[in-house]
Amino acid sequence: MRFTLLPAATLMIAAALPALAEDRCTVPEADWRPVEELKADLTAKGWTISNVKTEDGCYEVYGKDEKGEKVEIFFDPATFEAKGSDD
């Protein structure tokens, strides 16, 4: 009995994962600050920005941080709070 429930439980968890991964940021687009402000803030902190795109309702920044380490981090488009990465 236990072995038949395990595949079913695995499928249920796998089905829920996409829902958990949806929109990290839920700010209405009308409330977003300009991406140029985010770039300026990060550059002032010593970051080198190679690209910024929009994904999961956030700004996704590609570049190097103040330590020179390669980064790919999501930022809230209204507060510029870091929201994590895909890692």
PDB file with SEQRES, HELIX, SHEET and CRYST1 records, atoms N, CA, C and O in Angstrom:
SEQRES   1 A   87  MET ARG PHE THR LEU LEU PRO ALA ALA THR LEU MET ILE          
SEQRES   2 A   87  ALA ALA ALA LEU PRO ALA LEU ALA GLU ASP ARG CYS THR          
SEQRES   3 A   87  VAL PRO GLU ALA ASP TRP ARG PRO VAL GLU GLU LEU LYS          
SEQRES   4 A   87  ALA ASP LEU THR ALA LYS GLY TRP THR ILE SER ASN VAL          
SEQRES   5 A   87  LYS THR GLU ASP GLY CYS TYR GLU VAL TYR GLY LYS ASP          
SEQRES   6 A   87  GLU LYS GLY GLU LYS VAL GLU ILE PHE PHE ASP PRO ALA          
SEQRES   7 A   87  THR PHE GLU ALA LYS GLY SER ASP ASP                          
HELIX    1 AA1 ARG A    2  ALA A   21  1                                  20    
HELIX    2 AA2 GLU A   29  ASP A   31  5                                   3    
HELIX    3 AA3 VAL A   35  ALA A   44  1                                  10    
SHEET    1 AA1 4 THR A  48  GLU A  55  0                                        
SHEET    2 AA1 4 CYS A  58  LYS A  64 -1                                        
SHEET    3 AA1 4 LYS A  70  PHE A  75 -1                                        
SHEET    4 AA1 4 ALA A  82  SER A  85 -1                                        
CRYST1    1.000    1.000    1.000  90.00  90.00  90.00 P 1           1          
ATOM      1  N   MET A   1       0.817  -1.199   0.000  1.00  0.00           N  
ATOM      2  CA  MET A   1       0.000   0.000   0.000  1.00  0.00           C  
ATOM      3  C   MET A   1       0.860   1.261   0.000  1.00  0.00           C  
ATOM      4  O   MET A   1       0.558   2.225  -0.705  1.00  0.00           O  
ATOM      5  N   ARG A   2       1.925   1.252   0.788  1.00  0.00           N  
ATOM      6  CA  ARG A   2       2.793   2.408   0.886  1.00  0.00           C  
ATOM      7  C   ARG A   2       3.430   2.721  -0.467  1.00  0.00           C  
ATOM      8  O   ARG A   2       3.596   3.891  -0.809  1.00  0.00           O  
ATOM      9  N   PHE A   3       3.787   1.697  -1.239  1.00  0.00           N  
ATOM     10  CA  PHE A   3       4.457   1.905  -2.510  1.00  0.00           C  
ATOM     11  C   PHE A   3       3.532   2.477  -3.572  1.00  0.00           C  
ATOM     12  O   PHE A   3       4.002   3.131  -4.504  1.00  0.00           O  
ATOM     13  N   THR A   4       2.241   2.250  -3.455  1.00  0.00           N  
ATOM     14  CA  THR A   4       1.315   2.819  -4.433  1.00  0.00           C  
ATOM     15  C   THR A   4       0.999   4.271  -4.107  1.00  0.00           C  
ATOM     16  O   THR A   4       0.660   5.042  -5.005  1.00  0.00           O  
ATOM     17  N   LEU A   5       1.102   4.655  -2.851  1.00  0.00           N  
ATOM     18  CA  LEU A   5       0.840   6.041  -2.473  1.00  0.00           C  
ATOM     19  C   LEU A   5       2.007   6.955  -2.793  1.00  0.00           C  
ATOM     20  O   LEU A   5       1.803   8.139  -3.064  1.00  0.00           O  
ATOM     21  N   LEU A   6       3.219   6.436  -2.767  1.00  0.00           N  
ATOM     22  CA  LEU A   6       4.399   7.255  -3.012  1.00  0.00           C  
ATOM     23  C   LEU A   6       4.382   7.899  -4.396  1.00  0.00           C  
ATOM     24  O   LEU A   6       4.618   9.104  -4.486  1.00  0.00           O  
ATOM     25  N   PRO A   7       4.116   7.168  -5.478  1.00  0.00           N  
ATOM     26  CA  PRO A   7       4.055   7.833  -6.794  1.00  0.00           C  
ATOM     27  C   PRO A   7       2.949   8.885  -6.864  1.00  0.00           C  
ATOM     28  O   PRO A   7       3.129   9.935  -7.481  1.00  0.00           O  
ATOM     29  N   ALA A   8       1.824   8.612  -6.245  1.00  0.00           N  
ATOM     30  CA  ALA A   8       0.726   9.582  -6.260  1.00  0.00           C  
ATOM     31  C   ALA A   8       1.121  10.853  -5.511  1.00  0.00           C  
ATOM     32  O   ALA A   8       0.831  11.959  -5.967  1.00  0.00           O  
ATOM     33  N   ALA A   9       1.772  10.700  -4.379  1.00  0.00           N  
ATOM     34  CA  ALA A   9       2.221  11.859  -3.604  1.00  0.00           C  
ATOM     35  C   ALA A   9       3.268  12.647  -4.375  1.00  0.00           C  
ATOM     36  O   ALA A   9       3.261  13.878  -4.351  1.00  0.00           O  
ATOM     37  N   THR A  10       4.159  11.955  -5.051  1.00  0.00           N  
ATOM     38  CA  THR A  10       5.189  12.615  -5.847  1.00  0.00           C  
ATOM     39  C   THR A  10       4.560  13.440  -6.963  1.00  0.00           C  
ATOM     40  O   THR A  10       4.982  14.568  -7.216  1.00  0.00           O  
ATOM     41  N   LEU A  11       3.565  12.890  -7.625  1.00  0.00           N  
ATOM     42  CA  LEU A  11       2.882  13.621  -8.688  1.00  0.00           C  
ATOM     43  C   LEU A  11       2.165  14.856  -8.160  1.00  0.00           C  
ATOM     44  O   LEU A  11       2.162  15.900  -8.812  1.00  0.00           O  
ATOM     45  N   MET A  12       1.563  14.741  -6.991  1.00  0.00           N  
ATOM     46  CA  MET A  12       0.868  15.884  -6.405  1.00  0.00           C  
ATOM     47  C   MET A  12       1.837  17.006  -6.072  1.00  0.00           C  
ATOM     48  O   MET A  12       1.539  18.176  -6.311  1.00  0.00           O  
ATOM     49  N   ILE A  13       2.987  16.661  -5.526  1.00  0.00           N  
ATOM     50  CA  ILE A  13       4.002  17.666  -5.189  1.00  0.00           C  
ATOM     51  C   ILE A  13       4.537  18.310  -6.457  1.00  0.00           C  
ATOM     52  O   ILE A  13       4.680  19.531  -6.519  1.00  0.00           O  
ATOM     53  N   ALA A  14       4.833  17.501  -7.469  1.00  0.00           N  
ATOM     54  CA  ALA A  14       5.354  18.026  -8.732  1.00  0.00           C  
ATOM     55  C   ALA A  14       4.345  18.966  -9.390  1.00  0.00           C  
ATOM     56  O   ALA A  14       4.735  19.966  -9.993  1.00  0.00           O  
ATOM     57  N   ALA A  15       3.071  18.658  -9.281  1.00  0.00           N  
ATOM     58  CA  ALA A  15       2.035  19.506  -9.869  1.00  0.00           C  
ATOM     59  C   ALA A  15       1.932  20.842  -9.140  1.00  0.00           C  
ATOM     60  O   ALA A  15       1.563  21.846  -9.749  1.00  0.00           O  
ATOM     61  N   ALA A  16       2.247  20.871  -7.865  1.00  0.00           N  
ATOM     62  CA  ALA A  16       2.149  22.100  -7.075  1.00  0.00           C  
ATOM     63  C   ALA A  16       3.345  23.017  -7.273  1.00  0.00           C  
ATOM     64  O   ALA A  16       3.232  24.217  -7.021  1.00  0.00           O  
ATOM     65  N   LEU A  17       4.479  22.504  -7.711  1.00  0.00           N  
ATOM     66  CA  LEU A  17       5.680  23.317  -7.840  1.00  0.00           C  
ATOM     67  C   LEU A  17       5.524  24.509  -8.777  1.00  0.00           C  
ATOM     68  O   LEU A  17       5.967  25.600  -8.417  1.00  0.00           O  
ATOM     69  N   PRO A  18       4.932  24.372  -9.938  1.00  0.00           N  
ATOM     70  CA  PRO A  18       4.775  25.554 -10.784  1.00  0.00           C  
ATOM     71  C   PRO A  18       3.969  26.653 -10.107  1.00  0.00           C  
ATOM     72  O   PRO A  18       4.261  27.831 -10.314  1.00  0.00           O  
ATOM     73  N   ALA A  19       2.986  26.316  -9.320  1.00  0.00           N  
ATOM     74  CA  ALA A  19       2.197  27.318  -8.614  1.00  0.00           C  
ATOM     75  C   ALA A  19       3.049  28.044  -7.583  1.00  0.00           C  
ATOM     76  O   ALA A  19       2.881  29.247  -7.383  1.00  0.00           O  
ATOM     77  N   LEU A  20       3.951  27.339  -6.933  1.00  0.00           N  
ATOM     78  CA  LEU A  20       4.816  27.962  -5.945  1.00  0.00           C  
ATOM     79  C   LEU A  20       5.837  28.878  -6.594  1.00  0.00           C  
ATOM     80  O   LEU A  20       6.269  29.852  -5.976  1.00  0.00           O  
ATOM     81  N   ALA A  21       6.228  28.590  -7.818  1.00  0.00           N  
ATOM     82  CA  ALA A  21       7.267  29.353  -8.496  1.00  0.00           C  
ATOM     83  C   ALA A  21       6.715  30.586  -9.212  1.00  0.00           C  
ATOM     84  O   ALA A  21       7.489  31.405  -9.706  1.00  0.00           O  
ATOM     85  N   GLU A  22       5.397  30.729  -9.275  1.00  0.00           N  
ATOM     86  CA  GLU A  22       4.814  31.862  -9.987  1.00  0.00           C  
ATOM     87  C   GLU A  22       5.149  33.166  -9.290  1.00  0.00           C  
ATOM     88  O   GLU A  22       5.478  33.201  -8.104  1.00  0.00           O  
ATOM     89  N   ASP A  23       5.056  34.228 -10.058  1.00  0.00           N  
ATOM     90  CA  ASP A  23       5.288  35.610  -9.663  1.00  0.00           C  
ATOM     91  C   ASP A  23       5.887  35.823  -8.274  1.00  0.00           C  
ATOM     92  O   ASP A  23       5.202  35.745  -7.255  1.00  0.00           O  
ATOM     93  N   ARG A  24       7.178  36.094  -8.276  1.00  0.00           N  
ATOM     94  CA  ARG A  24       7.876  36.442  -7.036  1.00  0.00           C  
ATOM     95  C   ARG A  24       7.429  37.813  -6.555  1.00  0.00           C  
ATOM     96  O   ARG A  24       7.366  38.071  -5.353  1.00  0.00           O  
ATOM     97  N   CYS A  25       7.124  38.676  -7.490  1.00  0.00           N  
ATOM     98  CA  CYS A  25       6.728  40.047  -7.190  1.00  0.00           C  
ATOM     99  C   CYS A  25       5.299  40.240  -7.687  1.00  0.00           C  
ATOM    100  O   CYS A  25       4.959  39.824  -8.795  1.00  0.00           O  
ATOM    101  N   THR A  26       4.478  40.863  -6.878  1.00  0.00           N  
ATOM    102  CA  THR A  26       3.071  41.020  -7.238  1.00  0.00           C  
ATOM    103  C   THR A  26       2.662  42.493  -7.325  1.00  0.00           C  
ATOM    104  O   THR A  26       1.488  42.824  -7.160  1.00  0.00           O  
ATOM    105  N   VAL A  27       3.610  43.354  -7.578  1.00  0.00           N  
ATOM    106  CA  VAL A  27       3.345  44.786  -7.660  1.00  0.00           C  
ATOM    107  C   VAL A  27       2.689  45.103  -9.007  1.00  0.00           C  
ATOM    108  O   VAL A  27       3.177  44.656 -10.045  1.00  0.00           O  
ATOM    109  N   PRO A  28       1.598  45.862  -9.006  1.00  0.00           N  
ATOM    110  CA  PRO A  28       1.002  46.259 -10.291  1.00  0.00           C  
ATOM    111  C   PRO A  28       2.024  47.056 -11.117  1.00  0.00           C  
ATOM    112  O   PRO A  28       2.773  47.870 -10.577  1.00  0.00           O  
ATOM    113  N   GLU A  29       2.040  46.813 -12.402  1.00  0.00           N  
ATOM    114  CA  GLU A  29       3.035  47.446 -13.268  1.00  0.00           C  
ATOM    115  C   GLU A  29       2.981  48.977 -13.198  1.00  0.00           C  
ATOM    116  O   GLU A  29       3.997  49.638 -13.415  1.00  0.00           O  
ATOM    117  N   ALA A  30       1.835  49.533 -12.904  1.00  0.00           N  
ATOM    118  CA  ALA A  30       1.694  50.991 -12.786  1.00  0.00           C  
ATOM    119  C   ALA A  30       2.520  51.545 -11.624  1.00  0.00           C  
ATOM    120  O   ALA A  30       2.862  52.728 -11.614  1.00  0.00           O  
ATOM    121  N   ASP A  31       2.840  50.692 -10.643  1.00  0.00           N  
ATOM    122  CA  ASP A  31       3.597  51.126  -9.465  1.00  0.00           C  
ATOM    123  C   ASP A  31       5.097  50.857  -9.576  1.00  0.00           C  
ATOM    124  O   ASP A  31       5.846  51.142  -8.641  1.00  0.00           O  
ATOM    125  N   TRP A  32       5.538  50.317 -10.694  1.00  0.00           N  
ATOM    126  CA  TRP A  32       6.964  50.005 -10.868  1.00  0.00           C  
ATOM    127  C   TRP A  32       7.777  51.284 -11.008  1.00  0.00           C  
ATOM    128  O   TRP A  32       7.351  52.244 -11.649  1.00  0.00           O  
ATOM    129  N   ARG A  33       8.951  51.276 -10.398  1.00  0.00           N  
ATOM    130  CA  ARG A  33       9.906  52.362 -10.597  1.00  0.00           C  
ATOM    131  C   ARG A  33      10.699  52.058 -11.870  1.00  0.00           C  
ATOM    132  O   ARG A  33      10.821  50.896 -12.258  1.00  0.00           O  
ATOM    133  N   PRO A  34      11.230  53.078 -12.514  1.00  0.00           N  
ATOM    134  CA  PRO A  34      11.981  52.854 -13.755  1.00  0.00           C  
ATOM    135  C   PRO A  34      13.208  51.969 -13.538  1.00  0.00           C  
ATOM    136  O   PRO A  34      13.889  52.070 -12.518  1.00  0.00           O  
ATOM    137  N   VAL A  35      13.472  51.110 -14.503  1.00  0.00           N  
ATOM    138  CA  VAL A  35      14.613  50.199 -14.431  1.00  0.00           C  
ATOM    139  C   VAL A  35      15.921  50.989 -14.363  1.00  0.00           C  
ATOM    140  O   VAL A  35      16.901  50.512 -13.790  1.00  0.00           O  
ATOM    141  N   GLU A  36      15.945  52.179 -14.937  1.00  0.00           N  
ATOM    142  CA  GLU A  36      17.160  53.008 -14.895  1.00  0.00           C  
ATOM    143  C   GLU A  36      17.519  53.384 -13.461  1.00  0.00           C  
ATOM    144  O   GLU A  36      18.699  53.518 -13.135  1.00  0.00           O  
ATOM    145  N   GLU A  37      16.502  53.559 -12.591  1.00  0.00           N  
ATOM    146  CA  GLU A  37      16.764  53.843 -11.172  1.00  0.00           C  
ATOM    147  C   GLU A  37      17.438  52.652 -10.497  1.00  0.00           C  
ATOM    148  O   GLU A  37      18.372  52.820  -9.714  1.00  0.00           O  
ATOM    149  N   LEU A  38      16.960  51.453 -10.805  1.00  0.00           N  
ATOM    150  CA  LEU A  38      17.564  50.251 -10.238  1.00  0.00           C  
ATOM    151  C   LEU A  38      19.012  50.123 -10.694  1.00  0.00           C  
ATOM    152  O   LEU A  38      19.901  49.841  -9.891  1.00  0.00           O  
ATOM    153  N   LYS A  39      19.242  50.330 -11.980  1.00  0.00           N  
ATOM    154  CA  LYS A  39      20.607  50.251 -12.507  1.00  0.00           C  
ATOM    155  C   LYS A  39      21.514  51.272 -11.824  1.00  0.00           C  
ATOM    156  O   LYS A  39      22.648  50.951 -11.467  1.00  0.00           O  
ATOM    157  N   ALA A  40      21.024  52.499 -11.640  1.00  0.00           N  
ATOM    158  CA  ALA A  40      21.806  53.551 -10.987  1.00  0.00           C  
ATOM    159  C   ALA A  40      22.112  53.189  -9.535  1.00  0.00           C  
ATOM    160  O   ALA A  40      23.234  53.383  -9.067  1.00  0.00           O  
ATOM    161  N   ASP A  41      21.114  52.664  -8.825  1.00  0.00           N  
ATOM    162  CA  ASP A  41      21.319  52.268  -7.421  1.00  0.00           C  
ATOM    163  C   ASP A  41      22.388  51.181  -7.309  1.00  0.00           C  
ATOM    164  O   ASP A  41      23.286  51.264  -6.471  1.00  0.00           O  
ATOM    165  N   LEU A  42      22.281  50.169  -8.158  1.00  0.00           N  
ATOM    166  CA  LEU A  42      23.229  49.059  -8.090  1.00  0.00           C  
ATOM    167  C   LEU A  42      24.624  49.483  -8.533  1.00  0.00           C  
ATOM    168  O   LEU A  42      25.619  49.051  -7.951  1.00  0.00           O  
ATOM    169  N   THR A  43      24.702  50.325  -9.560  1.00  0.00           N  
ATOM    170  CA  THR A  43      25.998  50.823 -10.031  1.00  0.00           C  
ATOM    171  C   THR A  43      26.674  51.644  -8.933  1.00  0.00           C  
ATOM    172  O   THR A  43      27.888  51.556  -8.752  1.00  0.00           O  
ATOM    173  N   ALA A  44      25.895  52.438  -8.201  1.00  0.00           N  
ATOM    174  CA  ALA A  44      26.439  53.232  -7.095  1.00  0.00           C  
ATOM    175  C   ALA A  44      26.988  52.344  -5.981  1.00  0.00           C  
ATOM    176  O   ALA A  44      27.871  52.757  -5.229  1.00  0.00           O  
ATOM    177  N   LYS A  45      26.462  51.124  -5.877  1.00  0.00           N  
ATOM    178  CA  LYS A  45      26.944  50.168  -4.868  1.00  0.00           C  
ATOM    179  C   LYS A  45      28.129  49.354  -5.376  1.00  0.00           C  
ATOM    180  O   LYS A  45      28.634  48.487  -4.664  1.00  0.00           O  
ATOM    181  N   GLY A  46      28.580  49.629  -6.614  1.00  0.00           N  
ATOM    182  CA  GLY A  46      29.737  48.934  -7.146  1.00  0.00           C  
ATOM    183  C   GLY A  46      29.421  47.763  -8.059  1.00  0.00           C  
ATOM    184  O   GLY A  46      30.319  47.009  -8.434  1.00  0.00           O  
ATOM    185  N   TRP A  47      28.163  47.601  -8.419  1.00  0.00           N  
ATOM    186  CA  TRP A  47      27.776  46.520  -9.316  1.00  0.00           C  
ATOM    187  C   TRP A  47      28.074  46.909 -10.761  1.00  0.00           C  
ATOM    188  O   TRP A  47      28.110  48.090 -11.110  1.00  0.00           O  
ATOM    189  N   THR A  48      28.287  45.894 -11.590  1.00  0.00           N  
ATOM    190  CA  THR A  48      28.383  46.059 -13.034  1.00  0.00           C  
ATOM    191  C   THR A  48      27.186  45.318 -13.630  1.00  0.00           C  
ATOM    192  O   THR A  48      27.057  44.105 -13.466  1.00  0.00           O  
ATOM    193  N   ILE A  49      26.325  46.043 -14.312  1.00  0.00           N  
ATOM    194  CA  ILE A  49      25.092  45.472 -14.852  1.00  0.00           C  
ATOM    195  C   ILE A  49      25.295  45.156 -16.334  1.00  0.00           C  
ATOM    196  O   ILE A  49      25.671  46.028 -17.117  1.00  0.00           O  
ATOM    197  N   SER A  50      25.044  43.904 -16.711  1.00  0.00           N  
ATOM    198  CA  SER A  50      25.150  43.544 -18.121  1.00  0.00           C  
ATOM    199  C   SER A  50      23.782  43.472 -18.790  1.00  0.00           C  
ATOM    200  O   SER A  50      23.675  43.708 -19.993  1.00  0.00           O  
ATOM    201  N   ASN A  51      22.730  43.149 -18.030  1.00  0.00           N  
ATOM    202  CA  ASN A  51      21.391  43.065 -18.609  1.00  0.00           C  
ATOM    203  C   ASN A  51      20.354  43.088 -17.489  1.00  0.00           C  
ATOM    204  O   ASN A  51      20.600  42.599 -16.387  1.00  0.00           O  
ATOM    205  N   VAL A  52      19.209  43.655 -17.788  1.00  0.00           N  
ATOM    206  CA  VAL A  52      18.054  43.611 -16.878  1.00  0.00           C  
ATOM    207  C   VAL A  52      16.851  43.237 -17.727  1.00  0.00           C  
ATOM    208  O   VAL A  52      16.601  43.843 -18.769  1.00  0.00           O  
ATOM    209  N   LYS A  53      16.109  42.236 -17.275  1.00  0.00           N  
ATOM    210  CA  LYS A  53      14.872  41.872 -17.965  1.00  0.00           C  
ATOM    211  C   LYS A  53      13.773  41.683 -16.930  1.00  0.00           C  
ATOM    212  O   LYS A  53      14.033  41.694 -15.727  1.00  0.00           O  
ATOM    213  N   THR A  54      12.562  41.512 -17.399  1.00  0.00           N  
ATOM    214  CA  THR A  54      11.411  41.315 -16.531  1.00  0.00           C  
ATOM    215  C   THR A  54      11.024  39.844 -16.561  1.00  0.00           C  
ATOM    216  O   THR A  54      10.831  39.256 -17.625  1.00  0.00           O  
ATOM    217  N   GLU A  55      10.914  39.255 -15.351  1.00  0.00           N  
ATOM    218  CA  GLU A  55      10.490  37.860 -15.246  1.00  0.00           C  
ATOM    219  C   GLU A  55       9.821  37.642 -13.898  1.00  0.00           C  
ATOM    220  O   GLU A  55      10.253  38.203 -12.891  1.00  0.00           O  
ATOM    221  N   ASP A  56       8.785  36.842 -13.874  1.00  0.00           N  
ATOM    222  CA  ASP A  56       8.029  36.535 -12.648  1.00  0.00           C  
ATOM    223  C   ASP A  56       7.545  37.802 -11.939  1.00  0.00           C  
ATOM    224  O   ASP A  56       7.438  37.820 -10.713  1.00  0.00           O  
ATOM    225  N   GLY A  57       7.249  38.866 -12.704  1.00  0.00           N  
ATOM    226  CA  GLY A  57       6.769  40.110 -12.117  1.00  0.00           C  
ATOM    227  C   GLY A  57       7.847  40.939 -11.465  1.00  0.00           C  
ATOM    228  O   GLY A  57       7.542  41.911 -10.774  1.00  0.00           O  
ATOM    229  N   CYS A  58       9.118  40.575 -11.668  1.00  0.00           N  
ATOM    230  CA  CYS A  58      10.255  41.271 -11.064  1.00  0.00           C  
ATOM    231  C   CYS A  58      11.204  41.766 -12.146  1.00  0.00           C  
ATOM    232  O   CYS A  58      11.094  41.398 -13.316  1.00  0.00           O  
ATOM    233  N   TYR A  59      12.141  42.612 -11.720  1.00  0.00           N  
ATOM    234  CA  TYR A  59      13.299  42.903 -12.548  1.00  0.00           C  
ATOM    235  C   TYR A  59      14.317  41.808 -12.261  1.00  0.00           C  
ATOM    236  O   TYR A  59      14.586  41.504 -11.099  1.00  0.00           O  
ATOM    237  N   GLU A  60      14.878  41.219 -13.293  1.00  0.00           N  
ATOM    238  CA  GLU A  60      15.920  40.211 -13.125  1.00  0.00           C  
ATOM    239  C   GLU A  60      17.224  40.822 -13.628  1.00  0.00           C  
ATOM    240  O   GLU A  60      17.351  41.167 -14.803  1.00  0.00           O  
ATOM    241  N   VAL A  61      18.183  40.950 -12.727  1.00  0.00           N  
ATOM    242  CA  VAL A  61      19.446  41.625 -13.030  1.00  0.00           C  
ATOM    243  C   VAL A  61      20.546  40.592 -13.239  1.00  0.00           C  
ATOM    244  O   VAL A  61      20.724  39.673 -12.439  1.00  0.00           O  
ATOM    245  N   TYR A  62      21.282  40.769 -14.339  1.00  0.00           N  
ATOM    246  CA  TYR A  62      22.445  39.946 -14.648  1.00  0.00           C  
ATOM    247  C   TYR A  62      23.665  40.854 -14.594  1.00  0.00           C  
ATOM    248  O   TYR A  62      23.640  41.958 -15.136  1.00  0.00           O  
ATOM    249  N   GLY A  63      24.713  40.408 -13.956  1.00  0.00           N  
ATOM    250  CA  GLY A  63      25.928  41.204 -13.894  1.00  0.00           C  
ATOM    251  C   GLY A  63      26.871  40.698 -12.829  1.00  0.00           C  
ATOM    252  O   GLY A  63      26.913  39.506 -12.527  1.00  0.00           O  
ATOM    253  N   LYS A  64      27.633  41.629 -12.258  1.00  0.00           N  
ATOM    254  CA  LYS A  64      28.569  41.303 -11.180  1.00  0.00           C  
ATOM    255  C   LYS A  64      28.302  42.225 -10.007  1.00  0.00           C  
ATOM    256  O   LYS A  64      28.078  43.423 -10.178  1.00  0.00           O  
ATOM    257  N   ASP A  65      28.329  41.647  -8.805  1.00  0.00           N  
ATOM    258  CA  ASP A  65      28.087  42.447  -7.606  1.00  0.00           C  
ATOM    259  C   ASP A  65      29.341  43.212  -7.206  1.00  0.00           C  
ATOM    260  O   ASP A  65      30.339  43.212  -7.927  1.00  0.00           O  
ATOM    261  N   GLU A  66      29.279  43.865  -6.046  1.00  0.00           N  
ATOM    262  CA  GLU A  66      30.401  44.691  -5.577  1.00  0.00           C  
ATOM    263  C   GLU A  66      31.669  43.881  -5.313  1.00  0.00           C  
ATOM    264  O   GLU A  66      32.761  44.445  -5.252  1.00  0.00           O  
ATOM    265  N   LYS A  67      31.533  42.566  -5.157  1.00  0.00           N  
ATOM    266  CA  LYS A  67      32.688  41.691  -4.936  1.00  0.00           C  
ATOM    267  C   LYS A  67      33.246  41.148  -6.252  1.00  0.00           C  
ATOM    268  O   LYS A  67      34.253  40.440  -6.269  1.00  0.00           O  
ATOM    269  N   GLY A  68      32.581  41.489  -7.346  1.00  0.00           N  
ATOM    270  CA  GLY A  68      32.997  40.997  -8.650  1.00  0.00           C  
ATOM    271  C   GLY A  68      32.461  39.619  -8.974  1.00  0.00           C  
ATOM    272  O   GLY A  68      32.869  39.003  -9.959  1.00  0.00           O  
ATOM    273  N   GLU A  69      31.541  39.130  -8.142  1.00  0.00           N  
ATOM    274  CA  GLU A  69      30.954  37.804  -8.364  1.00  0.00           C  
ATOM    275  C   GLU A  69      29.768  37.904  -9.318  1.00  0.00           C  
ATOM    276  O   GLU A  69      28.959  38.828  -9.226  1.00  0.00           O  
ATOM    277  N   LYS A  70      29.676  36.947 -10.227  1.00  0.00           N  
ATOM    278  CA  LYS A  70      28.595  36.900 -11.194  1.00  0.00           C  
ATOM    279  C   LYS A  70      27.267  36.685 -10.456  1.00  0.00           C  
ATOM    280  O   LYS A  70      27.160  35.814  -9.593  1.00  0.00           O  
ATOM    281  N   VAL A  71      26.260  37.490 -10.808  1.00  0.00           N  
ATOM    282  CA  VAL A  71      24.962  37.394 -10.146  1.00  0.00           C  
ATOM    283  C   VAL A  71      23.828  37.374 -11.168  1.00  0.00           C  
ATOM    284  O   VAL A  71      23.951  37.876 -12.285  1.00  0.00           O  
ATOM    285  N   GLU A  72      22.732  36.780 -10.741  1.00  0.00           N  
ATOM    286  CA  GLU A  72      21.467  36.765 -11.475  1.00  0.00           C  
ATOM    287  C   GLU A  72      20.402  36.824 -10.391  1.00  0.00           C  
ATOM    288  O   GLU A  72      20.023  35.794  -9.833  1.00  0.00           O  
ATOM    289  N   ILE A  73      19.918  38.025 -10.091  1.00  0.00           N  
ATOM    290  CA  ILE A  73      19.056  38.239  -8.930  1.00  0.00           C  
ATOM    291  C   ILE A  73      17.779  38.963  -9.338  1.00  0.00           C  
ATOM    292  O   ILE A  73      17.793  39.858 -10.184  1.00  0.00           O  
ATOM    293  N   PHE A  74      16.673  38.555  -8.717  1.00  0.00           N  
ATOM    294  CA  PHE A  74      15.381  39.198  -8.920  1.00  0.00           C  
ATOM    295  C   PHE A  74      15.210  40.334  -7.911  1.00  0.00           C  
ATOM    296  O   PHE A  74      15.575  40.198  -6.743  1.00  0.00           O  
ATOM    297  N   PHE A  75      14.649  41.463  -8.377  1.00  0.00           N  
ATOM    298  CA  PHE A  75      14.376  42.605  -7.511  1.00  0.00           C  
ATOM    299  C   PHE A  75      12.925  43.020  -7.656  1.00  0.00           C  
ATOM    300  O   PHE A  75      12.371  43.010  -8.756  1.00  0.00           O  
ATOM    301  N   ASP A  76      12.305  43.390  -6.526  1.00  0.00           N  
ATOM    302  CA  ASP A  76      10.959  43.926  -6.531  1.00  0.00           C  
ATOM    303  C   ASP A  76      10.989  45.234  -7.324  1.00  0.00           C  
ATOM    304  O   ASP A  76      11.827  46.091  -7.043  1.00  0.00           O  
ATOM    305  N   PRO A  77      10.107  45.411  -8.299  1.00  0.00           N  
ATOM    306  CA  PRO A  77      10.171  46.601  -9.143  1.00  0.00           C  
ATOM    307  C   PRO A  77       9.702  47.894  -8.472  1.00  0.00           C  
ATOM    308  O   PRO A  77       9.905  48.974  -9.027  1.00  0.00           O  
ATOM    309  N   ALA A  78       9.090  47.812  -7.310  1.00  0.00           N  
ATOM    310  CA  ALA A  78       8.640  49.013  -6.610  1.00  0.00           C  
ATOM    311  C   ALA A  78       9.605  49.414  -5.502  1.00  0.00           C  
ATOM    312  O   ALA A  78       9.860  50.601  -5.299  1.00  0.00           O  
ATOM    313  N   THR A  79      10.143  48.429  -4.785  1.00  0.00           N  
ATOM    314  CA  THR A  79      11.001  48.718  -3.635  1.00  0.00           C  
ATOM    315  C   THR A  79      12.477  48.453  -3.900  1.00  0.00           C  
ATOM    316  O   THR A  79      13.337  48.901  -3.142  1.00  0.00           O  
ATOM    317  N   PHE A  80      12.769  47.729  -4.969  1.00  0.00           N  
ATOM    318  CA  PHE A  80      14.129  47.277  -5.322  1.00  0.00           C  
ATOM    319  C   PHE A  80      14.700  46.327  -4.268  1.00  0.00           C  
ATOM    320  O   PHE A  80      15.917  46.176  -4.158  1.00  0.00           O  
ATOM    321  N   GLU A  81      13.824  45.692  -3.500  1.00  0.00           N  
ATOM    322  CA  GLU A  81      14.235  44.675  -2.538  1.00  0.00           C  
ATOM    323  C   GLU A  81      14.619  43.406  -3.308  1.00  0.00           C  
ATOM    324  O   GLU A  81      13.897  42.981  -4.210  1.00  0.00           O  
ATOM    325  N   ALA A  82      15.766  42.802  -2.947  1.00  0.00           N  
ATOM    326  CA  ALA A  82      16.189  41.550  -3.577  1.00  0.00           C  
ATOM    327  C   ALA A  82      15.193  40.461  -3.228  1.00  0.00           C  
ATOM    328  O   ALA A  82      14.800  40.315  -2.071  1.00  0.00           O  
ATOM    329  N   LYS A  83      14.783  39.693  -4.239  1.00  0.00           N  
ATOM    330  CA  LYS A  83      13.798  38.630  -4.060  1.00  0.00           C  
ATOM    331  C   LYS A  83      14.378  37.247  -4.336  1.00  0.00           C  
ATOM    332  O   LYS A  83      13.625  36.288  -4.505  1.00  0.00           O  
ATOM    333  N   GLY A  84      15.693  37.132  -4.385  1.00  0.00           N  
ATOM    334  CA  GLY A  84      16.321  35.835  -4.589  1.00  0.00           C  
ATOM    335  C   GLY A  84      16.757  35.610  -6.018  1.00  0.00           C  
ATOM    336  O   GLY A  84      16.708  36.510  -6.857  1.00  0.00           O  
ATOM    337  N   SER A  85      17.186  34.378  -6.276  1.00  0.00           N  
ATOM    338  CA  SER A  85      17.675  34.027  -7.606  1.00  0.00           C  
ATOM    339  C   SER A  85      17.123  32.661  -7.989  1.00  0.00           C  
ATOM    340  O   SER A  85      16.395  32.035  -7.218  1.00  0.00           O  
ATOM    341  N   ASP A  86      17.473  32.210  -9.175  1.00  0.00           N  
ATOM    342  CA  ASP A  86      17.028  30.904  -9.635  1.00  0.00           C  
ATOM    343  C   ASP A  86      17.848  29.762  -9.027  1.00  0.00           C  
ATOM    344  O   ASP A  86      17.490  28.593  -9.170  1.00  0.00           O  
ATOM    345  N   ASP A  87      18.924  30.097  -8.363  1.00  0.00           N  
ATOM    346  CA  ASP A  87      19.791  29.067  -7.779  1.00  0.00           C  
ATOM    347  C   ASP A  87      19.128  28.330  -6.640  1.00  0.00           C  
ATOM    348  O   ASP A  87      19.732  27.435  -6.050  1.00  0.00           O  
TER     349      ASP A  87                                                      
END                                                                             
